[in-house]
Amino acid sequence: MKKNFSYWRIFHHIFALPYCSLEKAYKASKRIQKIKKDYFLYKNILFSSKRSWQSILFYIDTELNHSVFKIYLSLLEYKLSLWLIQLFLIFSLFFKKNSKFDLNLTNNNEKKKKRKINRKLAWIKATLNDLESWRRYYLFSFFLF
């Protein structure tokens, strides 16, 4: 009985991993938006001192790089976990006689989950695309003067 419970926990963890990974990437993209919003506050407050302004720019750039790294790492984890689930499903179909899983992915709840996942992926992609142009225009245009 205890052995079946541990298998169930492993399967549950495997099937929950893509959602957790995507959520981490989504939170990191939200953090990028917050950093960009805070940039304008810092710009108005500390414009007088050039040295402190440069320190803030480098700090913001470091935080943005950290968030981008988290996004890409979480998206890689998301892709690998989806691959692992597909591999598991192939094996479960192969041994269907012994399997007690009935994976019907066409119900309404799954469609809502897929829509939510697609929205989050689109948000993350838009944030990363916007970040590149934002960095060129706002963050490093200060050094051109």
C-alpha positions as CSV (number, residue, x, y, z in Angstrom):
1,M,0.0,0.0,0.0
2,K,2.8,2.4,0.9
3,K,4.6,1.6,-2.3
4,N,1.6,2.5,-4.4
5,F,1.3,5.8,-2.5
6,S,4.9,6.7,-3.3
7,Y,4.4,5.9,-7.0
8,W,1.3,8.2,-7.0
9,R,3.4,11.0,-5.5
10,I,6.0,10.6,-8.2
11,F,3.4,10.7,-10.9
12,H,1.7,13.6,-9.4
13,H,5.0,15.5,-9.2
14,I,5.8,14.7,-12.8
15,F,2.4,15.9,-14.0
16,A,2.6,19.0,-11.9
17,L,6.1,20.0,-13.0
18,P,5.2,21.8,-16.3
19,Y,2.7,24.0,-14.5
20,C,5.1,24.9,-11.7
21,S,7.9,25.6,-14.2
22,L,5.6,27.8,-16.3
23,E,4.5,29.6,-13.2
24,K,8.1,30.4,-12.2
25,A,8.8,31.8,-15.7
26,Y,5.6,33.8,-15.5
27,K,6.5,35.3,-12.1
28,A,10.0,36.2,-13.4
29,S,8.4,38.0,-16.4
30,K,6.2,39.9,-13.9
31,R,9.3,40.8,-12.0
32,I,10.8,42.3,-15.2
33,Q,7.7,44.5,-15.6
34,K,8.1,45.6,-12.0
35,I,11.8,46.4,-12.5
36,K,11.0,48.5,-15.6
37,K,8.3,50.4,-13.7
38,D,10.7,51.1,-10.8
39,Y,13.3,52.3,-13.2
40,F,11.3,55.5,-13.9
41,L,11.0,56.1,-10.1
42,Y,14.8,55.9,-9.7
43,K,15.4,58.0,-12.7
44,N,13.4,60.9,-11.3
45,I,14.9,60.6,-7.8
46,L,18.6,60.1,-8.4
47,F,19.3,62.0,-11.6
48,S,21.6,64.4,-9.9
49,S,24.4,62.1,-8.9
50,K,26.0,60.5,-11.9
51,R,27.9,57.8,-9.9
52,S,24.9,56.6,-8.0
53,W,22.9,56.7,-11.2
54,Q,25.4,54.4,-12.9
55,S,25.3,52.0,-9.9
56,I,21.5,51.9,-10.2
57,L,21.7,51.2,-13.9
58,F,24.1,48.3,-13.4
59,Y,22.0,46.9,-10.6
60,I,18.9,47.1,-12.7
61,D,20.7,45.4,-15.6
62,T,21.9,42.6,-13.3
63,E,18.4,42.1,-11.9
64,L,17.0,42.0,-15.5
65,N,19.6,39.5,-16.5
66,H,18.8,37.3,-13.5
67,S,15.1,37.4,-14.3
68,V,15.8,36.5,-18.0
69,F,18.0,33.6,-16.9
70,K,15.2,32.4,-14.6
71,I,12.7,32.6,-17.5
72,Y,14.8,30.6,-19.9
73,L,15.7,28.0,-17.2
74,S,12.1,27.6,-16.2
75,L,11.0,27.3,-19.9
76,L,13.7,24.7,-20.4
77,E,12.4,22.8,-17.4
78,Y,8.8,23.2,-18.8
79,K,9.8,21.7,-22.2
80,L,11.7,18.8,-20.5
81,S,8.9,18.0,-18.2
82,L,6.4,18.0,-21.2
83,W,8.8,15.6,-22.9
84,L,8.9,13.4,-19.8
85,I,5.1,13.3,-19.6
86,Q,4.9,12.4,-23.3
87,L,7.4,9.6,-22.7
88,F,5.3,8.4,-19.7
89,L,2.1,8.5,-21.8
90,I,3.8,6.4,-24.6
91,F,4.9,3.8,-22.0
92,S,1.5,3.8,-20.4
93,L,-0.2,3.2,-23.8
94,F,2.3,0.5,-24.6
95,F,1.4,-1.3,-21.3
96,K,-2.2,-0.3,-21.3
97,K,-3.4,-3.7,-20.3
98,N,-1.7,-3.2,-16.9
99,S,-2.4,0.5,-16.7
100,K,-5.4,1.9,-14.8
101,F,-5.0,5.5,-16.1
102,D,-7.7,7.0,-18.3
103,L,-6.2,10.2,-19.7
104,N,-9.0,12.0,-21.5
105,L,-7.6,15.4,-22.4
106,T,-10.7,16.8,-24.2
107,N,-12.8,17.9,-21.3
108,N,-13.5,21.6,-20.6
109,N,-11.2,21.8,-17.6
110,E,-8.2,20.8,-19.8
111,K,-9.2,23.3,-22.5
112,K,-9.2,26.1,-19.9
113,K,-5.8,24.9,-18.6
114,K,-4.4,24.9,-22.1
115,R,-5.8,28.4,-22.8
116,K,-4.2,29.7,-19.6
117,I,-0.9,28.1,-20.4
118,N,-1.0,29.7,-23.9
119,R,-1.8,33.1,-22.4
120,K,1.2,32.8,-20.0
121,L,3.5,31.7,-22.7
122,A,2.4,34.6,-24.9
123,W,2.9,37.0,-22.0
124,I,6.4,35.7,-21.3
125,K,7.3,35.9,-25.0
126,A,6.0,39.5,-25.3
127,T,7.9,40.5,-22.1
128,L,11.2,39.2,-23.4
129,N,10.7,40.9,-26.8
130,D,9.7,44.1,-25.2
131,L,12.7,43.9,-22.8
132,E,15.2,44.0,-25.6
133,S,13.8,47.2,-27.2
134,W,13.3,48.7,-23.7
135,R,16.9,48.1,-22.8
136,R,18.2,49.7,-26.0
137,Y,16.0,52.7,-25.7
138,Y,15.9,53.5,-21.9
139,L,18.5,51.6,-20.0
140,F,21.6,52.2,-22.1
141,S,20.7,55.5,-23.8
142,F,21.9,57.2,-20.7
143,F,25.5,56.3,-21.6
144,L,25.3,57.8,-25.0
145,F,25.2,61.4,-23.6
